[in-house]
Amino acid sequence: MRAVLDTNVVVSALIWGGTPFSLLEAATGGNLLLYTSPALLEELRDVLTRSHLASRLERRRTSIEQALALFATLATIVEPATILRIVADDPDDDEVIAAAVETKADIIVSGDRHLLAVGQHLGIRIMKPAEALGEWQNSQLTESCITLAQNSASAPPPPGASHPPSRRKSA
């Protein structure tokens, strides 16, 4: 699954943990592919430098640079070719949509009411962190079931296993 996390979700993950942090954990396994852009990383830097957030990072013995570096290692950085005006009430949200379009993301994860109100753009669904985590978990379950079915279909029968009776007709 390919996702772009809005800055508010990344901040929440880095500062408070919870469901947004679970999305970062999913990305460490490589099953959730995260994407961001230079503009979104700059916005993240700006937000993390706010005194109340910077002090929370310090209490966790983490610097702003370490937090940025952590996220940058989990996400692929892309430069959107174009940034269209989609979110009338909050033009900064257009950066999130542009990154998602550029990467052909499946989802945008946000807690921002303006972005959530859009609902979807070009087939890219916009959802809250809990919805995104549930969707990712469901995709992992589906993938596991498919793999299990493929493996059992191609595996030879165990030694001594009986074969189903043949269905030949008697003459």
Secondary structure, 3 states (H helix, E strand, C coil): CEEEECHHHHHHHHHCCHHHHHHHHHHHCCCCEEEECHHHHHHHHHHHCCHHHHHHHHHCCCCHHHHHHHHHHHEEECCCCCCCCCCCCCCCHHHHHHHHHHHCCCEEECCCHHHHHHCEECCEEEECHHHHHHHHHHHHHHHHHHHHHHHHHHCCCCCCCCCCCCCCCCC
